[in-house]
Amino acid sequence: MSESIQPGDATPPDTSRLALVIGNSAYPDADFPLPQITRDADALTNALREDGFFVYALENTTRLGMTRAIDHLRKRLHSNSVVLVYFGGYGIQSDGQNYLIPIDATIWSEEDVRRQGVSIDRLLSQLRTSGARVRLAVIEASRRNPYERRFRTYSHGLAPIPPAENALVLSSAGPGEVVEDPKGLHSQLMNALLMQMKASREIKEVFNDARNAVVAATQGQQTPVVSSTLTESFHLSPAQSGAPAYSVGSAASGHQ
């Protein structure tokens, strides 16, 4: 899945359904790798492509790679686009803001988090200003701060993620809560999401039912959060939404 996005990459044949999937599992500066994340990202990429999305998929990406990928995606969005962004990896909150951590981050303080991380709030704002009709995000980053011993004070998990206008956000746990990665092929959230995506239903139902499935599977130990400002209905199934379906062999050329 190690596909990168290059400035000269061709525009997708159809830009009505676009997705950016980032799975960061190998952090040289953190104590714990996240092997499930790579499998989660691969599985979600395949499922989205089956639902007619053109997917840009990146694995173990630097900050420059992440920001370039976001810019590349934004340039291809228009007023009829539906866009989904997935991030799996480490996320850290600082001063009430959440930051996605790239693999090349060297973090010794909260200032490093703000300087080297990618702001979730800014990402959602960028998708809003891009003009995309529907904006979806899945954030699987509610983990224990891997740099906690270096900080004077720290917070685990993520701060609340307010969705921008006409957006739907699914995060793996509530504010300040930590998800322990279980043994198995996929995370609890991804297991539930992949299962719910098989049904041709409205996206809010998919996200809500995935949340409920995780709560049931973990006996209440993990409660994902769904935040919505959507004002219209959207179905993952292209037949339900009236969008053309197509398959994508490779989202982009090159490797990281």
N, C-alpha and C positions, 0 to 999 in steps of 0.2 A: 504494500500500500504506500510505499515511499514515493509518492508523486509530489512534485513541486510545481509551483505556479510561476511562470516566467513572464516578464513584461510583453514579450512578443507572441504569447500564445494566442491562437485563433479564438474568436468569439464562438461560443457554443451554437449549435444549429438552432436551438430554441432557448430563449432566455426567460421563459415564463415560469420555470421551476429550476431554481439554482440552490445549491447547498455547498457549504464549506465545512468539512469534517477534519478536525485537528485532534490527533491522539498523541499526547506526550507521555511516554512511559519511562524513558531513560534519562534521569537527572544526575549528572556526574557530581553535582554539589549537594545533593540530598542523600540521606542515609538509606532510603528505601525506594527501589524501583517499583513500577506499577505495571506488571506484565498483563493484567486484565485489560488495561486501557487500549492496548494495541488491538486485541481481539474485539473489544467493544466497537472501536472505530471502524474496523474492517466490516463487521456485521452490519452496522448501521449504514455504511456506504452502500453495501449490496442491497439492503432493503430499500433505501431511497432511490437507487437506480431502477429497481423493479417498479417503483411508483412514479417513474417518469422524470425524476430529478437528474439534472446534469450536476455531478458531484466533483468538486475539487477536494481531493483527499491528501492530507499531509500527515506524516509521522515523525515524531521527535524533531520538532521545529524550533529554530532560533527565534529571537525577538524580531529580527529583520525579516525572516521568513514569514512570521505571523502577520506583521504589519503589511508586507507586500501582498500577501494573500488576501487580506481584507480589502486593500485598495483595488486589487485586481477584480475581486468580486463586485465591489460597489460600482465600478465602471460599466458592468454588464447588466445592472439592474435598471428597470424602467417601471412605469406606472402600473403595468399589468403583471409584474413579477411577484412570485412568492419565493421568499428566501428563508432557508433554515441554516443556522450555524450551530455546530456541536463542538464543544471543547471537553476533552477528558484529560485530567492530569492534576497538578497541584494548583490550588487557588488560595490566595491569602487576602484577608481584609486589613485595611489600614485607614484610620480616620473615617470609618463608615463607608468606604469605597472598596470594591472588590477588584482584584488583579489576577489575571491568568498568567501563570509563570512559564516562560519559555525554557528550553533545556539548557541554554547557555547563560542563564542568570546566575550571578554570584552574589548571594544575599547575606549580609551581616547585620542589617538594620531595616527598620520600616522605610527609611528613605530609599534604600536599595529596592524595596518592593515597588514603591511608587515610580522610581526611575526606570527599572528594568522590566516590570510587569506590563501587561496589556490590560487597560481598564475595561471592565465589562460594561460599565455605564457609558463610556465613550463609544464602545463598539455598538451598543444598541442605538445610541444617538446617531452614529454614522449610518446605520441601516435605515433609520427613519428619514434622514435628510437625503438618502439616495433615491427616495421616491417609490420604493417597493410597496406594492399593495398590501401584502401580508408578511409579517416578520415573525419568525419562529426561532426559539433558541433552546437548546438543551445543554445545561451546564452540569457536568459531573466532576465537581472539584471540591466538595465539602469534606476535606480531609484534615487530619492533624497537621499543624504547621511543622514542616520538616526542619525548620531553622529555629525552633523555639529556644534552644539552648544559647543561641547567639543574641537573642533579644532581651532587653531589660524588662519589657512587658510585651505581651502578645495575646492574640485572640485566635482560637481555633475556628474552623469552619468559615462560612461566609456571612457577610452582612446581608440584610434584605436586598433583593434585586427588584427594583421597581421597573416594570416594563414600560417602554415608550409607547406612543400612540399606536393603536391597532397592532399590538404585538402579543405574543403568547410565550411565556418562559416557563420551562420545567427545570427545576434544580433538584439535585439528589437528596437534599436535606434542608431543614429549616435553619433560620439564622442562628449562628453559633454552634450548630450541631455538627458532629463528626461522624462520618461513615467509615466503618471498618471494612476493608476489602475482604470479602469471604473467599474461601477456596472454591474453585469452580471455573468453568469456561468464561462466564460473563459476570458482571456485577448484577446485583439485585435490580437496579434501575434498568439496565439494558435488557436483562431477561424479560422484564415486564413490558418494556416499551416495544421490543421486537414482537412479542406475542400480540399486543394490542394493535400494532400496525398491520397485522394480517387481515383485520376486519375492515371493510369499506365503510368507515364512519367518519363523522365530523372530527376535526383535529382536537377540539377541546375535550371531546369524549375520550379520544385516544389518550391524551395526556392525563386526564382525571382518572381514567380506569387503570392506567399504568401506576399512578400514585397509590390508588387503593390496593392494587395487587402487591406492591412492595410492602405496604403496611401489614397486609395479611400474611405475607410470606415471612416477615421478620417479627411477627407478633407484636407489632407496635414499636419495635426498636429503631426503625427507620421510617421517617415520614417525609417523602419528597414534597416539594411546594410547587403549586401551579399558580402563576400570576398572569392575569389576562386583562387586556384592554381591547380585545378583538371586537369589532363592530359588524363583522360579516362572517358568514359560514365558509369553511374551507374543508374539503375532503382530500385525504391523501390519495385516494384512488382517482386517477385521471378521468375515468369514465364518469365518476360522480361529479367531479369539478368541471368537466367539459374541457379539460386541457389535454393536448396530444401527448401520448406516451411514446417514448423512444428509449433505446438502450444505448449505453455509453461504454465503450471498451476501455478508454483511458482518458481521464479528465485533463491531463496535462502531460507535457513531455519533461524529461529531466528527472534527476534524483537529488535528494538532499544528502 
